[in-house]
Amino acid sequence: MPACYALVYASLAPLLGPLSDRFGRKPLLIPGLIGFGASAVSIALAPTFASALAGGVCGGICAAAVQPNALAIINDNVEEEAQPAATGRVFMGLTISFVVVPVVSALLAARVDWRAAYLLIGAASLVAAVLVGRMSVRRAIARNVGFWRTFREALTIYSVRRRLAASFLWLGLSIGVTTVLAEVLRRRFHLQTESIGIMVGAFGLATVIGNSLIGRTERLAGSRSRVVAGGIIATIAGCLVVGVLPPFSLPTAALARIVWALGYGIAGPVHHSGLVQIALHVRGTITALNASLLNFGIVIVAFCAGRFFDDLGVEVVVGVAVIGMLSALALLLTVRPAPSPRASASSDSLGSRPQLSRR
């Protein structure tokens, strides 16, 4: 069921991105939130697994319309120098939800009913739809260009293809490793469920702390490219210690995991913000492509873990993911700042700088 959700999300997000660039963020956000809430309720009330699966697929479709557009709004409304920190605060909210929702869901399932968590998520989505409807959103006026031309323009922006490839090879694969971390810890360190839960929760907490340190880290590093490179190196080091090298002591593994989480929490939003900043009038398309690649990375790692953990071992699967992360670092090291990112992003046949309107 989660695999269907992720596959639908990854497949449809790139198709919905150009629509938000053409028609605006809110026309996709509000129906997406309402549909997501309805899908959660339908899962809770589903009489069969097949109908629950259909609800999960619907949720993936709606999520593909929600998250990329919600992130694109940041770059539409926040000044450029403040965008990484603002993106970090949004990712902080996402990370907190990854920690809080499983705990609340488990308590509701144990003390009330498992359906209660789905009904609560459905209600929260409807509240979010109302709040988005009341929100004033500033966005670039879309040009009247064809659907596929939007893709072509997005993929011809300077360095965007290398940055998207790095997103898949670094963020997508590392998040994928995180989704199977519990099994990695169980097999390599022989931990019990409670200990695994504590370590996974500590990773989430360290990621939240990293999200809050973006501005300070940028000032200390002196450039965003150094922040991203440092984050990739921290991710690689954490994956090697936790999942590839001969097992260290548990405290050492826990420390490596925290370094990994801090690097991801700081550098992930900075990388995303830099990617969207160069997109300008196709922000929705670029954000959707990025989200799709991240989900494909999760699906690939999860599938390989299920297929090869028993036959080849944890170390081989995580090691291949680390090779991908090293490739991401090499790709980003080849990126040089464009003379004028905004001009590069706008250099098409029309060549005009988009104006902003209140929508």
FENRARA-V237633 format. One record per residue. N is the residue number from 1. OMEGA is omega in degrees with one decimal (NA if undefined). NEAR is the number of other ideal C-beta (glycine too) atoms within 8 Angstrom. Layout:
BEGIN
((N & OMEGA & NEAR) (N & OMEGA & NEAR))
END
This chain:
BEGIN
((1 & 174.4 & 7) (2 & 179.5 & 6) (3 & 177.2 & 9) (4 & 178.4 & 11) (5 & -176.7 & 13) (6 & -178.8 & 12) (7 & 178.5 & 11) (8 & 178.3 & 12) (9 & -175.8 & 15) (10 & -177.1 & 13) (11 & -172.7 & 9) (12 & -177.8 & 11) (13 & 179.2 & 15) (14 & 179.9 & 11) (15 & -178.4 & 9) (16 & -179.2 & 13) (17 & 179.0 & 16) (18 & 178.5 & 14) (19 & 179.4 & 10) (20 & 176.7 & 18) (21 & -176.4 & 12) (22 & -172.8 & 9) (23 & 178.8 & 7) (24 & -176.7 & 10) (25 & -174.6 & 15) (26 & 178.2 & 11) (27 & 173.8 & 9) (28 & -177.1 & 15) (29 & -173.7 & 14) (30 & 175.9 & 11) (31 & 178.8 & 10) (32 & 179.0 & 14) (33 & 178.1 & 15) (34 & 179.0 & 11) (35 & 178.7 & 13) (36 & 176.6 & 13) (37 & 179.0 & 15) (38 & 179.7 & 10) (39 & 177.8 & 14) (40 & 178.4 & 15) (41 & -179.5 & 11) (42 & 176.3 & 13) (43 & -179.5 & 12) (44 & -175.3 & 10) (45 & -175.1 & 7) (46 & 179.0 & 11) (47 & -179.0 & 4) (48 & 178.3 & 6) (49 & 180.0 & 6) (50 & 178.9 & 6) (51 & 175.1 & 10) (52 & 177.5 & 12) (53 & 176.9 & 10) (54 & 176.2 & 10) (55 & 177.1 & 13) (56 & 177.3 & 14) (57 & 176.9 & 11) (58 & 177.4 & 12) (59 & 177.6 & 14) (60 & 177.6 & 15) (61 & -177.2 & 12) (62 & 178.1 & 14) (63 & 177.8 & 12) (64 & 177.8 & 17) (65 & -172.1 & 14) (66 & -167.9 & 13) (67 & 179.6 & 8) (68 & -179.9 & 17) (69 & 178.0 & 15) (70 & 178.3 & 10) (71 & 179.2 & 14) (72 & 179.0 & 14) (73 & 179.6 & 11) (74 & -177.6 & 13) (75 & 175.4 & 13) (76 & -167.3 & 13) (77 & -174.1 & 8) (78 & 177.7 & 9) (79 & -169.6 & 5) (80 & -175.8 & 6) (81 & -179.3 & 4) (82 & -174.8 & 8) (83 & 178.2 & 14) (84 & 179.9 & 14) (85 & 178.6 & 9) (86 & 176.6 & 11) (87 & 177.9 & 15) (88 & 179.0 & 16) (89 & 177.0 & 10) (90 & 177.1 & 12) (91 & 175.8 & 13) (92 & 176.6 & 11) (93 & 177.3 & 8) (94 & -177.5 & 8) (95 & 177.7 & 13) (96 & 178.8 & 10) (97 & 178.4 & 8) (98 & 178.7 & 9) (99 & -172.5 & 12) (100 & -172.9 & 8) (101 & 178.0 & 10) (102 & 179.9 & 8) (103 & 180.0 & 8) (104 & 179.8 & 10) (105 & 179.9 & 10) (106 & 178.5 & 8) (107 & 178.8 & 8) (108 & -179.7 & 13) (109 & -177.5 & 11) (110 & -171.1 & 5) (111 & -179.5 & 5) (112 & -179.9 & 5) (113 & -178.3 & 6) (114 & -179.1 & 8) (115 & -175.8 & 8) (116 & -179.6 & 10) (117 & 178.9 & 12) (118 & 178.5 & 12) (119 & 178.6 & 11) (120 & 177.7 & 10) (121 & 177.1 & 11) (122 & 179.1 & 14) (123 & 179.4 & 9) (124 & 179.4 & 9) (125 & 178.5 & 13) (126 & 176.0 & 11) (127 & 178.6 & 8) (128 & 178.3 & 9) (129 & 178.1 & 13) (130 & -179.2 & 8) (131 & 177.9 & 8) (132 & 178.4 & 11) (133 & -179.6 & 8) (134 & -174.4 & 5) (135 & 175.8 & 7) (136 & -174.6 & 5) (137 & 178.5 & 12) (138 & -176.6 & 9) (139 & 176.3 & 12) (140 & 176.9 & 10) (141 & -177.2 & 8) (142 & 176.2 & 9) (143 & -177.4 & 7) (144 & 179.7 & 4) (145 & -177.3 & 7) (146 & -176.9 & 5) (147 & -176.1 & 6) (148 & 176.6 & 6) (149 & 176.3 & 8) (150 & 176.7 & 14) (151 & -178.6 & 11) (152 & 179.7 & 8) (153 & -179.4 & 11) (154 & -174.7 & 13) (155 & 176.0 & 8) (156 & 175.0 & 6) (157 & -176.9 & 13) (158 & 172.7 & 7) (159 & -172.6 & 10) (160 & -179.0 & 14) (161 & 177.1 & 7) (162 & 178.9 & 11) (163 & 177.4 & 14) (164 & 177.1 & 13) (165 & 177.9 & 10) (166 & 176.4 & 13) (167 & 179.4 & 16) (168 & -173.1 & 15) (169 & 179.9 & 13) (170 & -174.0 & 15) (171 & -177.5 & 12) (172 & -178.3 & 16) (173 & -179.6 & 15) (174 & 175.3 & 15) (175 & 175.6 & 11) (176 & 176.8 & 15) (177 & 178.5 & 14) (178 & -178.5 & 8) (179 & 178.4 & 9) (180 & -176.4 & 12) (181 & -178.6 & 12) (182 & 179.1 & 8) (183 & 176.5 & 10) (184 & 179.6 & 13) (185 & -179.2 & 13) (186 & -175.6 & 10) (187 & -173.6 & 9) (188 & -175.7 & 10) (189 & 175.2 & 9) (190 & -179.1 & 5) (191 & 173.5 & 10) (192 & -173.3 & 5) (193 & -177.3 & 6) (194 & 179.4 & 6) (195 & 177.5 & 9) (196 & 179.2 & 12) (197 & 179.2 & 8) (198 & -179.0 & 8) (199 & 178.2 & 13) (200 & 177.3 & 10) (201 & 178.0 & 9) (202 & 176.6 & 12) (203 & 178.8 & 14) (204 & 179.2 & 13) (205 & 178.6 & 10) (206 & 176.9 & 13) (207 & 177.0 & 13) (208 & 178.2 & 13) (209 & 177.3 & 10) (210 & 177.0 & 14) (211 & -177.5 & 15) (212 & -176.3 & 9) (213 & -174.0 & 11) (214 & -177.3 & 16) (215 & -179.8 & 9) (216 & -179.7 & 7) (217 & 177.2 & 10) (218 & -180.0 & 12) (219 & -179.7 & 7) (220 & -177.4 & 6) (221 & 179.0 & 10) (222 & 176.9 & 5) (223 & -179.9 & 7) (224 & 179.9 & 11) (225 & 176.9 & 8) (226 & 177.5 & 9) (227 & -178.4 & 15) (228 & 179.2 & 13) (229 & 177.5 & 11) (230 & 178.1 & 12) (231 & 178.1 & 15) (232 & 179.4 & 15) (233 & 177.9 & 10) (234 & 177.8 & 14) (235 & -179.4 & 14) (236 & -179.9 & 12) (237 & 179.8 & 11) (238 & 179.8 & 14) (239 & 179.8 & 16) (240 & -177.5 & 11) (241 & -174.6 & 13) (242 & -168.4 & 15) (243 & -172.6 & 12) (244 & -176.6 & 10) (245 & 176.1 & 6) (246 & -171.4 & 3) (247 & 172.5 & 6) (248 & 173.5 & 9) (249 & -177.9 & 5) (250 & 176.3 & 8) (251 & 177.9 & 6) (252 & 178.1 & 9) (253 & 178.8 & 13) (254 & 178.5 & 10) (255 & 178.4 & 8) (256 & 179.1 & 14) (257 & 179.5 & 15) (258 & 176.2 & 11) (259 & 177.2 & 11) (260 & -177.4 & 16) (261 & 178.4 & 16) (262 & 178.8 & 14) (263 & 178.0 & 16) (264 & -177.2 & 15) (265 & 179.1 & 18) (266 & -169.7 & 17) (267 & -178.6 & 14) (268 & 177.4 & 11) (269 & 178.9 & 15) (270 & 177.1 & 17) (271 & 179.7 & 15) (272 & -178.4 & 14) (273 & 178.5 & 15) (274 & 178.7 & 12) (275 & -176.5 & 14) (276 & -179.7 & 16) (277 & -178.7 & 11) (278 & -175.5 & 15) (279 & 178.9 & 16) (280 & -171.7 & 11) (281 & 176.3 & 11) (282 & -177.7 & 15) (283 & -179.9 & 14) (284 & 179.6 & 15) (285 & -178.8 & 16) (286 & -179.9 & 16) (287 & 179.3 & 16) (288 & 176.7 & 17) (289 & 179.8 & 13) (290 & 179.1 & 14) (291 & 179.4 & 15) (292 & -179.8 & 14) (293 & 177.5 & 13) (294 & -179.8 & 13) (295 & 175.4 & 14) (296 & 176.3 & 11) (297 & 178.2 & 16) (298 & -178.6 & 13) (299 & -176.8 & 13) (300 & -179.0 & 11) (301 & 179.8 & 15) (302 & 178.5 & 12) (303 & -179.7 & 9) (304 & 177.2 & 10) (305 & 179.7 & 11) (306 & -175.5 & 7) (307 & -167.9 & 7) (308 & 179.3 & 11) (309 & -178.2 & 13) (310 & -174.2 & 3) (311 & -174.0 & 6) (312 & -178.4 & 6) (313 & 179.6 & 8) (314 & -172.6 & 11) (315 & -178.6 & 8) (316 & -177.9 & 9) (317 & 179.9 & 14) (318 & 178.9 & 14) (319 & 176.8 & 10) (320 & 176.7 & 9) (321 & 178.4 & 14) (322 & 176.0 & 12) (323 & 175.7 & 8) (324 & 179.3 & 12) (325 & 175.4 & 16) (326 & 177.0 & 9) (327 & 177.3 & 9) (328 & 178.3 & 15) (329 & 178.8 & 14) (330 & 178.6 & 8) (331 & -176.6 & 12) (332 & 177.2 & 14) (333 & 178.1 & 7) (334 & -177.8 & 7) (335 & 175.3 & 10) (336 & -179.9 & 5) (337 & 175.5 & 5) (338 & 179.2 & 10) (339 & 178.5 & 5) (340 & -176.9 & 6) (341 & -178.6 & 10) (342 & 179.3 & 8) (343 & 178.8 & 9) (344 & -178.4 & 12) (345 & -176.1 & 12) (346 & -172.3 & 12) (347 & 175.5 & 6) (348 & -175.1 & 6) (349 & -179.9 & 3) (350 & 169.6 & 5) (351 & -177.5 & 6) (352 & 178.0 & 5) (353 & -177.7 & 5) (354 & 172.8 & 10) (355 & -179.8 & 6) (356 & 178.1 & 9) (357 & 176.5 & 7) (358 & -175.9 & 6) (359 & NA & 9))
END
